[in-house]
Amino acid sequence: MSEKNNHRFGLLGRDIDYSFSKTYFTEKFEREERSTFTYENFDLPNLENFKAILAQPGLKGMNVTIPYKEEVIPFMDELDDVAEAIGAVNTIVFNPNGTTKGFNTDYIGFRDSISPVLRNDITSALILGTGGASKAVVFALQKMGIKTQYVSRNKTTSSIGYDDVSSLVLKTHKLIVNCTPLGTFPNINLKPPLNYNLLTSQHVLFDLIYNPSETSFLKEGLRQGATIANGATMLVGQAEASWSLWNS
């Protein structure tokens, strides 16, 4: 194993050429003059060969993104209490004894990035999407005393459908968080199927998507006078929290 690969980090996901993480950590390593640190993408169509990747030499830490934040859990030797409570992993720590431990830093990134745009009158939120990222969002909001309601394409016992998002629902849920991939580059014209004309200046729209910085979802909110924010600061927050775990 070459010296260059003594400290390997990476991102697990699917179709992640656009990834923020690789650029962020590569530039971080260069700034901090960590010449033996590398960051790579593990772009997998499925997790069939993931065990072989876990066994590769030099791995110290890994981030996890769509669609594997939940699927990766059975591969972990241990779960942090927060990751277990959320039911999703976005950070893997490779212990010196060869075992792995799953953590979730998404909730930290979201909590710190949503706080500046929250108001005291926001007591309920609509969470668009039910994937791993949405679970971290719900965990963070509930810890902050904000009630949450999932919205998904298919109505379930735990989520309402988009057709159920009436004027009354929007009146009582002033925070709307998009946890779906709708609107991500290059499909920038897509957006969750809400009646955006019902939004007001009292609403806050937060999109976990960061590319583009202003999605169609956010543009619709802005058009109605709503406060908007994207996931860029959340990404930095969760990345730095991951970095702290890898160096603890």
C-alpha positions in Angstrom: 0.0 0.0 0.0 1.5 3.3 -1.0 1.9 6.2 1.4 -0.6 8.1 -0.6 -3.3 5.7 0.5 -2.6 5.6 4.2 -5.6 7.6 5.1 -8.5 6.8 2.7 -11.9 8.4 2.9 -14.8 8.3 0.5 -18.5 8.7 -0.4 -20.8 5.7 -0.9 -23.8 6.4 -3.2 -25.3 6.0 -6.7 -24.7 8.4 -9.6 -22.6 10.7 -7.5 -20.3 12.4 -10.0 -21.9 15.7 -8.9 -20.8 15.0 -5.3 -20.0 17.9 -3.0 -18.1 15.7 -0.6 -15.2 14.7 -2.9 -14.5 18.3 -3.9 -14.9 19.5 -0.3 -12.6 17.0 1.3 -10.0 17.0 -1.4 -9.7 20.8 -1.1 -9.7 20.5 2.7 -6.8 18.0 2.6 -4.8 20.3 0.2 -5.4 23.3 2.5 -4.3 21.4 5.6 -1.4 19.8 3.7 -2.4 16.3 4.5 -0.6 14.6 1.6 -1.4 11.1 2.7 -5.1 11.7 2.8 -7.4 10.9 -0.1 -11.1 11.0 -0.8 -12.8 9.0 -3.5 -16.3 8.1 -4.7 -17.7 4.6 -4.3 -20.3 4.9 -6.9 -22.3 1.6 -6.8 -25.4 0.4 -8.6 -26.2 -1.7 -5.6 -24.6 -2.9 -2.4 -23.8 -6.4 -3.7 -20.1 -5.8 -3.5 -20.0 -3.5 -0.6 -18.5 -6.0 1.8 -15.4 -6.2 -0.4 -15.1 -2.4 -0.3 -15.3 -2.4 3.5 -12.3 -4.9 3.5 -10.1 -2.7 1.4 -6.9 -1.4 3.2 -6.4 2.1 4.4 -10.1 3.1 4.8 -10.6 5.4 7.8 -14.0 6.9 7.1 -16.9 7.1 4.7 -19.9 9.3 4.0 -23.1 7.7 2.7 -25.6 9.4 0.5 -28.7 8.5 -1.6 -29.9 5.8 -1.8 -27.9 3.9 0.7 -28.4 5.7 4.1 -30.8 3.0 5.3 -29.6 0.0 3.2 -26.0 0.3 4.6 -27.2 -0.3 8.2 -27.0 -4.2 8.1 -23.3 -3.9 7.1 -22.3 -2.0 10.2 -20.8 -3.8 13.2 -22.2 -1.1 15.5 -24.6 1.8 15.4 -24.4 5.1 17.3 -27.5 5.7 19.4 -28.5 8.7 17.3 -28.1 6.8 14.0 -30.1 4.0 15.5 -32.9 6.3 16.6 -33.0 8.0 13.2 -32.8 4.8 11.2 -30.2 6.1 8.8 -26.4 6.3 8.5 -24.5 9.0 6.6 -21.1 8.5 8.3 -19.0 5.4 8.8 -16.0 5.2 11.1 -13.5 2.4 10.5 -12.1 1.5 13.9 -8.4 0.4 14.4 -9.6 -3.1 15.2 -11.2 -3.5 11.8 -14.8 -3.0 12.9 -17.2 -0.3 11.6 -19.6 2.0 13.4 -22.4 4.0 11.7 -23.3 7.5 12.7 -25.6 10.2 11.5 -24.3 13.8 11.1 -27.1 14.9 8.8 -29.2 16.0 11.7 -26.4 18.2 13.0 -25.9 19.9 9.6 -29.7 20.4 9.2 -30.2 21.7 12.8 -27.5 24.3 12.5 -28.5 25.4 9.0 -32.3 25.7 9.7 -31.9 27.5 13.0 -31.2 31.0 11.5 -34.5 31.0 9.5 -36.8 29.6 12.1 -39.3 31.8 13.9 -41.1 31.3 17.2 -44.5 30.9 15.4 -43.2 27.9 13.4 -44.4 24.9 15.4 -45.2 22.4 12.6 -43.4 21.3 9.4 -44.1 19.4 6.3 -41.4 16.9 5.3 -41.4 16.1 1.6 -40.0 12.6 1.1 -39.5 9.7 3.4 -35.9 8.6 2.7 -32.9 8.5 5.0 -32.2 12.2 4.8 -35.8 13.0 5.8 -35.5 10.9 8.9 -32.5 13.0 10.1 -34.6 16.2 9.4 -37.5 14.9 11.4 -35.2 13.9 14.3 -33.6 17.3 14.4 -36.9 19.2 14.2 -38.6 17.1 16.9 -35.6 17.7 19.2 -36.2 21.5 18.5 -39.9 21.1 19.6 -41.4 21.3 16.0 -44.0 18.8 15.0 -43.5 17.0 11.7 -45.7 15.5 9.0 -44.4 13.4 6.2 -45.7 14.0 2.7 -45.0 11.3 0.0 -46.3 10.3 -3.5 -48.0 7.3 -1.9 -50.1 7.9 1.1 -49.3 5.6 4.1 -50.1 5.3 7.7 -47.3 7.7 8.5 -47.5 10.1 5.6 -50.1 12.1 3.7 -50.2 12.4 0.0 -49.5 15.6 -2.0 -53.2 15.9 -2.8 -53.8 16.2 1.0 -51.7 19.3 1.3 -54.7 21.7 1.5 -54.7 25.4 2.3 -55.5 24.5 5.9 -52.5 22.1 6.1 -50.3 24.8 4.7 -51.7 27.4 7.1 -50.7 25.2 10.1 -47.4 24.0 8.7 -45.3 27.1 8.0 -42.0 25.2 7.4 -41.7 23.0 4.4 -38.5 20.9 3.9 -37.8 19.2 0.5 -36.0 15.9 1.2 -36.7 14.5 -2.3 -34.2 14.7 -5.2 -36.7 16.6 -7.4 -35.0 19.6 -8.8 -31.4 18.3 -8.6 -29.2 19.2 -11.5 -29.6 18.4 -14.4 -33.4 18.0 -13.9 -33.7 21.5 -12.6 -37.3 22.1 -13.7 -38.7 19.3 -11.5 -40.3 20.1 -8.1 -42.6 18.5 -5.6 -46.2 18.7 -6.7 -47.6 21.2 -4.3 -50.1 24.0 -4.9 -47.5 26.8 -4.6 -50.1 29.5 -5.0 -51.2 28.7 -1.4 -47.8 29.7 0.0 -47.4 33.1 1.8 -44.7 35.3 3.2 -45.2 33.4 6.5 -43.7 30.2 5.0 -40.2 29.0 5.2 -39.0 26.7 2.4 -35.8 24.7 3.0 -34.4 22.5 0.2 -31.7 19.9 1.0 -30.6 20.2 -2.6 -27.6 22.5 -3.2 -27.2 22.1 -6.9 -28.7 24.3 -8.2 -28.5 26.7 -5.3 -32.1 28.0 -6.1 -34.3 25.0 -7.1 -37.7 25.3 -8.8 -39.2 24.5 -5.3 -37.4 27.5 -3.8 -38.2 29.8 -6.7 -41.9 29.1 -6.2 -41.6 29.9 -2.6 -39.7 33.1 -3.3 -42.4 34.1 -5.8 -44.9 33.9 -3.0 -42.7 35.9 -0.6 -41.6 33.0 1.5 -38.2 32.8 3.2 -36.0 30.2 1.4 -32.7 28.4 2.2 -30.9 25.5 0.6 -28.7 22.6 1.8 -25.3 24.1 1.2 -24.6 25.0 4.8 -26.1 21.7 5.9 -23.6 19.9 3.8 -20.7 21.7 5.3 -22.0 21.1 8.8 -22.5 17.4 8.3 -19.1 17.1 6.6 -17.3 18.8 9.4 -19.2 16.7 12.0 -18.1 13.6 10.0 -14.5 14.8 10.0 -14.6 15.2 13.8 -15.8 11.6 14.2 -13.0 10.3 11.9 -10.5 12.1 14.1 -11.9 11.4 17.5 
